[in-house]
């Protein structure tokens, strides 16, 4: 249904005929870790996440899995190379 409380005009899975069914009856504003995310939008009452009604919960146990501005740390495959074998391979 279309949100009628805070994010007016946007599709919301928590909106029912009786109003917002989310905990507290409204979405919560973004936290400071969300600054720079592509999923935040400004509405009349402030900045809100378009993907999650309570962004603070997403950041509680680390990084948000929906954050578009955070890059996941990749493990580098740095293998130890034997210098003797490497020199033999290079001479072929």
C-alpha positions in Angstrom: 0.0 0.0 0.0 1.0 3.6 -0.3 2.4 5.2 2.8 0.3 7.9 4.4 2.3 8.8 7.5 5.9 9.9 6.8 6.9 8.7 3.4 3.8 9.9 1.6 3.3 8.5 -1.8 5.9 5.7 -1.6 5.1 2.0 -1.5 5.3 0.6 2.0 4.9 -3.1 3.1 3.8 -2.0 6.6 0.9 0.2 5.5 -2.5 -1.2 6.2 -6.1 0.1 6.0 -5.8 0.9 9.7 -2.5 2.9 9.3 1.1 2.0 9.7 1.6 -1.4 11.2 5.3 -1.0 11.9 6.5 -0.9 15.5 5.6 2.5 16.8 3.3 3.3 13.9 6.0 5.2 11.9 9.4 4.9 10.2 12.5 6.1 12.0 15.0 8.6 10.7 18.4 7.5 9.3 21.4 7.3 11.7 24.7 9.1 11.0 26.2 5.8 9.5 23.6 6.1 6.7 25.0 9.4 5.4 26.1 9.0 1.8 23.9 6.0 1.2 21.9 5.9 -2.1 18.9 4.5 -0.4 18.2 7.6 1.8 15.6 10.2 0.7 14.6 13.5 2.1 10.9 13.9 3.0 9.1 16.8 4.7 10.0 15.6 8.2 13.6 14.6 7.5 15.8 11.9 6.0 14.5 8.4 5.9 15.7 5.1 4.4 13.6 3.9 1.5 14.6 0.2 2.1 14.3 -0.2 5.9 11.8 1.4 8.4 14.4 1.4 11.2 18.0 1.9 10.0 19.5 1.8 13.5 18.6 -1.9 13.8 20.5 -2.6 10.6 23.7 -1.0 12.0 23.4 -2.6 15.4 25.6 -5.6 14.7 28.0 -4.1 12.3 27.5 -2.7 8.8 24.1 -2.5 7.2 23.6 -5.1 4.5 21.6 -2.6 2.4 24.2 0.2 2.6 25.2 1.3 -0.9 28.1 3.5 0.3 30.0 0.8 2.3 32.3 -1.5 0.4 32.8 -5.0 1.7 36.4 -5.8 2.7 37.8 -8.4 0.4 40.4 -10.9 1.5 43.5 -10.8 -0.7 44.9 -14.1 -1.8 48.5 -13.4 -0.9 50.3 -16.7 -1.1 53.8 -17.2 0.1 56.0 -17.9 -2.9 59.2 -19.8 -2.7 61.8 -17.5 -4.2 63.9 -20.4 -5.6 60.9 -21.9 -7.5 59.9 -18.4 -8.7 63.3 -17.8 -10.2 63.2 -21.2 -12.0 59.7 -20.4 -13.4 60.9 -17.0 -14.6 63.9 -18.5 -16.4 61.8 -20.8 -18.6 
